[in-house]
Amino acid sequence: MRRRTGKLTCTAIATTAVLALGAALAGPLPQRAQAAPAAAAVTDYCQSQCSDILPPGQNGNATLAEILANRAFGTHPEHSTDQLGPYNNLVSGYPTLTDDKLTDFFNDSSFGVPADQVASVTKPRADVTITRDKKTGVPHIEGTTREGTEFGAGYAAGQDRLWLMDLFRHVGRGELTSFAGGAEANQGLEQSFFSQAPYKEEDYQAQIDYILATQGERGRQALADAQSYVDGINAYRKQAKDGRYFPGEYVLTGKIDAITNVGEIEPFKLTDLIALASVVGALFGNGGGGEVESALSLLAAQQKYGIAEGTKVWESFRERDDPEAALTVHDGTSFPYAGKPANAKGTALPDPGSLTPEQLVYDKTGSAKTGATQQVKAPKKLEALRGIYDDGVLPRDLFSRKHGMSNALLVSGKYTASGHPVAVFGPQTGYFAPQLLMLQELQGPGISARGASFAGVGMYVQLGRGQDYAWSATTSAQDVTDTFAVELCTPDGSAPTKDSTYYRYHGSCLPMEKIERRNAWKPTLADSTAEGSYRMQVYRTKYGLVTHRATVDGKPVAYTLLRASYRHEADSIVGFQMLNDPGYVKDAKSFQSAAQHINYTFNWFYADSRQTAYYNSGLNLVRAADVDPSLPIKGEAAYEWRDFDPTVNTAAYAPAAQHPQSVDQDYYVSWNNRQAKGYTAAGFGNGSVHRGNLLDDRVRALVKKGGVTRAALTRAMAEAAVTDLRGEDVLPELLKVLRSAPVTDPQAAKAVQQLESWQTAGAQRRETSAGSHTYGHADAVRIMDAWWPLLVEAEFKPQLGADLYDALRANLTVDEAPSAGHGPTGSHAGSSFQYGWWSYVDKDLRAVLGEDVQGPLARKYCGAGDLSACRDALLTSLKQAAAKPATEVYPGDANCSAGDQWCADSIIQRPLGGVTHDKVHWQNRPTYQQVVEFRYSRSQ
């Protein structure tokens, strides 16, 4: 077993404090390596030119003693934070980056561990060896049998992420409060998730049975692999509990008594993996939805301008297929999907004022009603850990926010210095401690890969590299979710109301199926929320989950949400299995074939020594003719998905050839931008300015110049990661309008000059020097942060009117600056500039300036189209922004003082456990990232 000890800088003091708690709290002694590591089983064709990074560190488990030491002295368990520094240092180091310096900022991701770098060797059973390296502690798992390899993967996952896996299986089952405490944020999060993916216990098993019945030998092998993985988790779970070196969070949440060791870590089951997979899919692999909100903004536009003109206005903001949008497949190839029909049929807009959201929570008791708190008794030495989960173990809106994350940059060998493809890519999964992903290397019969896997479903490497190829993904979020308006009825034939729990399906009046979850909690040391409980309830129909009720043309309906991957949360397991199989993936085409077996909505990228490739995965629906998937659709047979079977939620899907894909394009970039011409964006605002432009402009310039290296492509990524999208791509138009006449007001003139200087210098949000915690052009950054929401309102609200302006803001947030409370971890989340009105501002200002605009907005808004009036509105809002002090622009929070600009932007690893980490410089960058260049292959 793996037994750790923290590297404590205040050893004597820490030892005294820990011993005072008794030996039951202390972690066991570490097991050091034997003299010789296991021999490498495969040839590594990357030849030390593959690198990766995943902050904060590999080790995501901490004993109670280690948590106490972290809180008291700032020490960290070994390998829990050693990747955070190199990750952060790229901000200051990228301008002078060369290939030979890449390992200053990334790990060497070669297969195996050199003999002099072996830290420990563990054999959890006879047919598998887990070797960990000294630098990062990554597990290199080598099995002589496939079962042993997967057992080792589960065992290593337990060593590194036991608490995290336990936490997220309870999230997936809608049981977070019962497990981690009743904090208001925990209540909000479990309610948000349960409303999206509610299941009964038999539904989890049914999904396993479906894989067995439909996915052939690979499906059977995948579930056998998964069972071995679960067995490995449980083996470590039992050893850690019996040996008293389990994660300390089990003590803090009242699961295990620190002195007597009484309590339990519940065994993991195969169905837990379905629950965990549903969390991954909801966070990163879903697309579409929001049709009810779209309907509301369309109605507001029609109310403002009339049916015809209002629809034109709404469509121009919708930007379904904007001709100016940055595209991943940019060679002109078209992949039509989910477009606007010429004459839509079956659209079901709610009657004005009739819409009400479906109630989710019932029967509240105790603190669920009152919000009361209660402190439990605890040893004095544990007081430092009291209330660590009072604000929730996870952000309450983790699942309710829009997620568009991850980026990729790939260049064909035709344009590189070596003549071989170069790739820099990875997922932006937020910043958690421990991280949701974990690194591992798997080597066994039919498996050969190293990379990142989501903890708890790490049977295979999900993003990483094989022997002579690498792959990664970005969220694509194409529309695979629809909203249906289901006619309500009563079983006795009387007139229904909006509250009816019966609905019409193919002429029959059927009862809705009720799915419930009852959760109760008591106060613990970690969460002082007093005892309480409630019941969550979701109604399920054959057309999906009830989200709202309304009337349509006077008739009561339930709006239901149906996701193509609902009831199929783990079907992608076979695709991941193929990606890990060196006998399957041998070139770009076989990679694309593997990606076709993944039902998550992802953009997949591939590089080997000869080719680059791209494929967009997901269950792209074949919808009924002429329905508009951007709006609610009548729940009738004529408008169902083609070949729809509600029993298992299957339908006809677009063939692989109709998915955006490409091999050996000159370069690929993706930052959750549009995939290809004709491929409709699922949400609003994917137009002329998108954060994908930050990559596209830089990589296009590199390709034009030629001789691209790994370092050059990494520099392009890193520069984009500290650049303000508004400053680079919208500020030039703003300045044109402001400079269309002399700026005579001294305050405004100074602000304009500051913005111009910042824009000329690259519009970056970057320290003056490493560790200064002060931005260059700090005043200009402050002005832009204050100005953007003011200028958007001044530009659009007077013409749109308050109702339509607010409805459109509900479809697309105005701003997503680094200091805003957005992203997968709330504030301090890194990922920025994905969603905002940048494209609208850009198109409108160019139209007012008289410049050519492809795909313009339906009307001119700034100054009602008059340049002078537009300029006056922008100048007025600029003066208001310039006058705002930093303390108002950056009001401070629990982590930062008011006015601290650098801190407001900074990335914080959201603690899911008891260990915390230092703040680091803002970067808009993948959390896990690879830099790869293969120069050899198995075929050479």
ZAROFI-793367 format. One record per residue (C-alpha): y, x, z. Coordinates in steps of 0.2 Angstrom, whole numbers, plus 2048, in hexadecimal, padded with zeros to 3 digits. Each point is the difference from the previous one (the first is absolute). Last residue first. Example, Ala and Ser with C-alpha at 12.3 -4.5 7.8 and 13.67 -1.06 7.14 Angstrom:
2
7FB844824
7EF7FA803
***
This chain:
940
81082C73D
7F97EE803
801802813
8138027FE
80C80E802
813802801
8037F180D
8127FE805
8037F5810
80E7FC80C
7FA7F280C
80A7F580C
7FC7F580F
8107F8806
8087FF7EF
8138037FF
8117F9804
80480E80C
80A7FE810
80081080B
7F47FF80F
7FF7F8811
7F580880C
7EF7F9805
7F87F380C
7EF7FE807
7FA7F0809
7F97F77F1
8077F77F1
80F80B801
80C7FD7F1
8038127F9
8128007FF
80A8057F0
812803802
80D7F57F7
8097FA810
7FD812808
80A8087F2
80E7F3801
802801813
80E7F4802
7F87F680E
7F380B809
7EE8007F9
7EF7FB806
8027F0809
80D7FB7F3
8108057F9
80E7F77F8
80080A7F0
80E7F87F5
80A7FB810
7FE810809
8048097F0
8117F87FF
8047F27F4
8118047F7
7F88067F0
7F67F07FF
80F7F5801
80980B7F3
7F17FF7F5
7FF7ED801
8137FF7FA
7FD80D7F3
7F17F67F9
8097F07FF
80F8077F8
7F68097F3
7F77F07FC
8117F77FE
80680D7F4
7F08007F6
7FF7EE7FE
7EE7F97FF
8027F380E
80780F80A
7EE807801
7F57F27FB
7FD8007ED
7F37F37FB
7EE7FF7FA
7FC812806
7FD80C7F2
7EF8047F9
80780F7F6
811804805
80D8097F5
810804808
80F7F5802
805806811
7FC7EE807
7EF8017F8
7FD812807
8057F9811
7F47F17FF
7F180B7FA
80280D80E
8047F480E
7F07F57FB
7F58107FF
806806811
7FD7F0808
7F280680C
7EE803803
7F88127FE
80F80A806
7F780780F
7EF806807
80480B80F
7FB7F480E
80D80380D
8037EE802
7F17F47FE
7EF8087FE
7FB7FA7EF
8128007F9
8107F8807
80C80280E
80E8087F6
804813803
7F88057F0
8097F47F5
7F77F07FA
80E7F57FA
8037EE7F9
7EF7F9804
7F87F77F2
7F97EE800
8097FB810
8108097F9
7FE7F47F1
8017F180B
80F80780A
80A8027F0
7FA7EF7FA
8077F880F
80F80A803
8077FE7EE
7FB80A7F1
8118057FA
808805811
7EF807807
7FD80C7F2
80C80F800
8087FF811
7EE7FD808
7F980F7F7
80F80A804
7FE7FC813
7EE804800
8028107F8
810806808
7FA804812
7F280B7FA
80A8077F2
80E80580C
7F580880C
7F880B7F2
8118047FA
805805812
7F080B802
80480A7F0
7F280C806
7F67F880D
800806812
7F080280A
8038137FF
7ED804801
7FF8077EE
8118027F9
80D7F47FA
7F37F2802
7FC7F57F2
8047EE7FA
8038047EE
80C7F97F4
7FE8107F4
80F80A803
80A7F77F3
7FC7EF809
806807811
8108077F9
8037EF7F7
7FD7F6810
80C80B80A
80D7FE7F2
7FE7ED800
802800813
81080A800
8077F57F2
7FC7F080A
809807810
80F8067F6
8027F07F6
8058057EE
7F08007F7
8058017EE
7F87F47F4
7EF7FF7F8
7FB80D80E
7F97F380B
7F67F87F2
7F98117FB
7FD805812
7F57F1802
7F78047F0
7FC812806
7FB7F9811
7F17F67F9
7F380E7FB
80380F80B
8097F980F
7F67F0800
7F08097FF
80480B80F
7F78117FD
7F580880D
7EF7FC7F9
8068027EE
803812804
7EE802808
7F87F87F1
80980B7F3
7FC80F80B
7EE7FB800
8008007ED
8088117FF
7F480780D
7F17FA7F7
8068087F0
8087F87F1
80380C7F1
8097F37F6
8137FD7FF
7FD7EE7F9
7F27FD80D
80B80680E
80E7F47FB
7F47F27FE
7FA804812
8117FF807
8067F07F8
7F07F7803
7FF805813
8117F9805
7FE7F27F3
7F17FA80A
80C7FC80E
8067F17F5
80F7FD7F6
7FF7F77EF
7F57F2806
7F27FC80D
80B7F580A
7F57F1805
7EE800803
7EF8007F6
80680B7F2
7F97F97F0
7F680C7F5
8087FE7EF
8058127FE
7F780B80D
7FD803812
8107FB809
80680B80E
7F6803810
805812800
7F68057F1
80280E7F4
7F58067F2
80380E7F3
7FD8047EE
7F37F27FF
7EE807802
7F67F0802
8087EF803
7FE7F0809
8087EF803
7F27F3802
7FC7F67F0
7F280C7FC
7F77FD811
7FE7ED7FC
80B7F3808
7F77F780E
7F77EF7FF
7FF7F9812
7F8803811
8047F8811
7EF800807
7FE7ED801
8107FD7F7
7F98047EF
80D8027F3
7FB8027EE
8128027FA
80C7FF80E
8057EE804
80E7F77F6
7F67F27F8
7F57FE810
80F7FB80A
80980980E
8118007F7
8078117FF
80E80880B
80B80D7F7
7FE8117F9
7EF7FD7F9
8087F47F3
7F27F67F8
7FF8007ED
7ED8017FE
7F680080F
7FF811809
7F580F7FC
80380A810
802813802
7F480580D
807811803
8018117F9
80D8097F6
7F98107F7
8088117FD
7F98107F8
803813800
7F580B7F6
7FA8127FE
7FE809811
7FE7EF809
80D7F3805
8007EE804
80B7F2805
7FD7EE806
80D7F2801
7FA7F480E
7FE7EE802
7F080080A
7F07FA7F6
7F88117FD
7F28007F4
80C8047F1
804810809
7EF8077FD
8017FC7ED
811809800
7F880F808
7F28007F3
80D8007F2
80B80E807
7F180C802
7F080380B
8007F280D
7EF7F9802
7F480F804
80E80780B
8007F080B
80F7FF80B
8097F57F3
7F17F57FE
7FE7FC812
8137FB800
7FC7F47F2
7F17F9809
80A7FD810
80D7F67F7
7F77EF804
805803813
80D7F2801
7F87F47F4
8027EF80A
8138017FA
80180C7F2
8087F47F4
80D7FA80D
8027ED802
80F7F9809
8017EE803
80F7F47FF
7FC7EF808
8067F17F7
8087EF803
8057F67F1
8137FD7FD
80180A7F0
7F980F80A
8007FD812
7FE80E80D
7F480A80B
7FF813802
7F380E802
7EF7F77FE
7F380D7FB
7F78007EF
7FC7F47F2
7EF7FB807
80A7FC810
802809810
80B7FA80F
80580E80C
8017FF813
80580C80D
7FD7FC812
80980780F
7FF80A80F
80980780F
7FF80C80F
81080B802
80680C7F3
800811809
7F78097F2
7FA812803
7FC7FE812
7F87EF7FD
8057EE800
7F47F37FB
7FC7F97EF
7F97F17F7
7FC7FC7EE
7F97F17F7
7FD8017EE
7FE7F27F4
7FB7FC7EF
8017ED7FB
7F97FB7EF
80A7F27F8
7F77F07FD
7FD7FA7EE
8067F17F6
7F78017F0
8078007EE
7FE8127FC
807805811
80C7F5809
805805812
7FD7FB812
80980680F
80F7F57FE
810806808
80A7FD7F0
7FC7EE801
7F27F77F7
8017ED7FA
7EF7F8804
7F08047F7
7F580080F
7FC8137FE
8138047FF
80980A7F3
80A8107FD
8038077EE
7FE813800
80F80A7FA
7F88117FC
807811803
7F980F7F7
7FB811804
7FA80E7F4
8128047FA
8018137FE
802809810
7FF8127F9
7FE80A810
7FE8137FB
7EF8097FE
7F8811800
7F380A7F7
7FA8127FF
7F38097F4
7F580F800
7F57FF80F
8087EF807
8117FD806
80A7F480B
8047EE803
7F27F4806
7F480D807
7F07F6804
7F87F880F
812801807
8027ED804
805802812
80E80C7FD
8077FE7EF
7FA80F7F6
8088107FA
7FA80F7F7
7F180A7FC
7F27FB7F4
7ED8027FB
7F47F2803
7F07FD7F6
7F580980D
80C80780D
811808801
80F7F7808
810808805
80C7F780B
8127FB803
8057F180A
80B7F17FB
8087F480B
80980E809
7FF802812
80E7FF804
8077F67F1
80C8047F2
7FF7F47F1
7F27FF7F3
80A8097F2
7F18047F5
7FE8117F7
80480A7F0
8058117F9
7F68037F0
7FF80F7F4
7F67FF7F0
7F98117F8
80980A7F3
80580D80E
8137FE7FE
7FF7EE7FE
8067F57F2
7F07FD7F6
7F6800810
8077EE803
80C7FD80E
7FC7F580F
80C7F980D
7FA7F380C
8087F580E
7FC7F580E
8067EF807
8057EF7FC
7FE7F580F
8097F0803
8027FB812
7F57F3808
7F180C804
80880D80B
80D7F3806
7FB801813
800813800
7F1807808
7FA804812
80D7F3806
811803808
7F8800812
7F380B7F9
80581080A
8047F580F
7FA80C80D
7FB8117FA
80B80A80B
7FA7F680F
7EE8077FE
80280D80E
8057F380C
7EF7F77FE
8027EE7F9
8037EF806
8057F37F2
8117FC7FB
8047EE7FA
80A7FA7F2
8057EE7FA
8037FC7EE
8007ED805
7F57F77F4
7F480E7FB
803807812
7F67F1807
7F87F47F4
8027FC7EE
7F67F27F8
8048027EE
80580E7F4
8007FF7ED
80B7F17FB
8027FF7ED
8118037F9
80B7F17FB
8077FB7EF
8087EF7FD
8128057FE
8008007ED
7F07FA7F9
7F480E7FE
7FD8087F0
7EE7FD7F8
7FE8097EF
7F27F97F7
8058057EE
80D80D7FB
8078007EE
8038117FA
7F480880D
80780D80B
7F580F802
7F180380B
7F980E7F5
8048087F0
7FA8127FE
80C8087F4
7FF8127FA
8118077FD
7FC812805
8087FE811
7F07FB80A
807803812
8107F67FC
812801805
8097F07FD
80D7FE7F3
7F67F37F6
7FE7F580F
7F07F6800
8017F480E
812803805
8017F280D
813801801
8017FC7ED
7F37F2802
80B7F880E
8108007F5
7F77F97F1
7F87F380B
8117FB807
8077FF7EF
7F27F37FA
7FF7F6810
812800806
80A80E806
8007FF813
7F27F4803
7F68097F3
803810809
7FB7F9811
7F17F87F8
7FB8117F9
803808811
7F57F4809
7F28017F3
800813802
7FD7FE813
7F27F47FC
7F880D7F4
80180E80C
7EE8067FB
7FC80F7F5
7F7810803
7F480680E
7F9812802
80B80980C
8027F6811
7F57F17FD
7F280A7F7
80080D80E
7FF7F280D
7F27F77F7
7F68107FF
801801813
7F97EE802
7F38047F3
7FB810809
7FF7F6810
7F27F67F8
7F5810800
801800813
80980B80C
7FA801812
80D7FA80D
80780E80A
7FB7FA812
805800812
7FC809810
8048137FF
8027FF813
81080A801
8097FC7F0
7FB7EE7FF
7FD7FB7EE
8077F27F5
8107FE80A
80C8047F3
805811807
7EE805803
7FB7FC7EE
8108097FA
7F9810808
7F58047F1
7EE803805
7FB811809
7F77F880E
7EF8077FB
7F77EE800
80F7F97F6
80280E7F4
7ED8007FD
7FF7EE7FD
80F7FF7F4
7F98107F7
7F07F87FC
8097EF7FC
80B8097F3
7F08087F8
7F77EF800
80F7F97F7
7FF80D7F3
7EE7FD7FE
8037EE7FD
80E8047F3
7F480B7F7
7F37F27FF
80E7F47FB
80480C7F2
7EE8037FA
7FE7ED7FF
8107FE7F6
7FB80F7F5
7EF7F87FD
8077F07FA
8117FA803
7FE7ED800
7F47FB80E
80280E80C
8137FF7FE
8007ED803
7F5802810
80D80C807
80E7F47FC
7F57F2808
7FF80A810
813800802
8017ED7FC
7F37FC80D
80B80780D
80E7F47FB
80E8077F6
8138007FF
80880C7F4
8137FC7FE
8037F580F
7F680C80A
80B80E7FB
8117F8805
7F97F9810
7F8810805
8118097FD
80B7F4809
7F57FF80F
7FF813801
8138017FF
8027F480E
7F480A80B
7F07F7804
7F580F803
7F580C7F6
7EF7F77FE
8047EE803
8118027F8
7F98087F0
7F27F37FD
8047FB7EE
7EF8077FA
80980D7F5
80B80580F
7F180280A
7F880B7F4
811809800
800805812
7EE805800
80380C7F2
810807808
7F7803810
7F28097F8
80A80A7F4
7FC813800
7EF801809
7FA7EF7FA
8058047EE
7F5810802
7F17F6806
8037F47F1
80180E7F4
7F0808808
7F67F07FE
8067FF7EE
7F98127FD
7F07FC809
7FC7F17F6
80380A7F0
7F480D806
803813802
8127FC806
81080A800
80F7FA809
81080A800
80A7F980E
813805800
80580A80F
8108067F8
801813801
7F0804809
7F47F77F4
7F47F3805
7ED7FF7FB
7F67F0802
7EE8037FC
7F47F27FB
7ED7FE7FF
7FB804811
80B7F580A
812801807
8008127FA
811808805
8088107FA
810806807
81080A7FB
7FA8087F0
80D80A7F8
7F88117FF
7F17F97F7
80A7F77F3
8007ED801
7F97F57F2
8097F87F1
8128067FD
80E7F5806
80B80E805
80D7F780B
8117FD7FA
812806805
7FE813802
7F07FE7F4
80C7FD7F2
808811802
7F68087F2
8047F37F4
813802802
80C7F680B
812806801
8087EF800
7F27F8809
801809811
80D7F6809
7F87EF7FE
7EF8087FE
801804813
7FC7EF805
7EE8007F9
7FD812807
8067FA811
7F67F0800
7EF8077FC
7FD808811
8037F080A
7EF7FA806
7F78107FC
7FD804813
8067F380C
813800801
80C80780E
8107F7803
800804813
7FE7EF809
7FD7F47F1
7F480C7F7
7F7806810
7FD7ED805
7F97FD7EE
7F580F802
7F97FB811
7FD7EE7F9
7F68087F2
8088017EF
7F97FB7EF
8098027F0
7FC8127FC
8038037ED
813803802
8117F97FE
8008007F1
7F48007F1
80280E7F4
7F68067F1
7FD80F7F5
7F68047F0
8028117F8
7F480980A
7F38027F2
8017EE7FB
7EE8017F9
7F87FF811
7ED8037FD
7F57F680C
7F6802810
80A80C809
7F680980D
8017F9812
80B80B80B
7FA810809
804806811
7FF7EF809
8107F7803
8077FB810
7FC7F080A
8107FB80A
7FE7FC812
8017EE805
8107F5802
8067FD811
8027EE807
7F07FF80A
803811808
80D7F980C
8127FA7FD
80780F80A
7F680B7F5
80B7FB7F2
810804808
7FB811806
7F98047EF
8107FB7F8
80A80B80C
7F580F7FD
7FF7FE7ED
8127FD7FC
7FE8047ED
7F07F57FF
7F58027F1
7F67F0803
7ED801802
7F37F87F4
7EE7FC800
7F87FC7F0
7EE7FB802
***
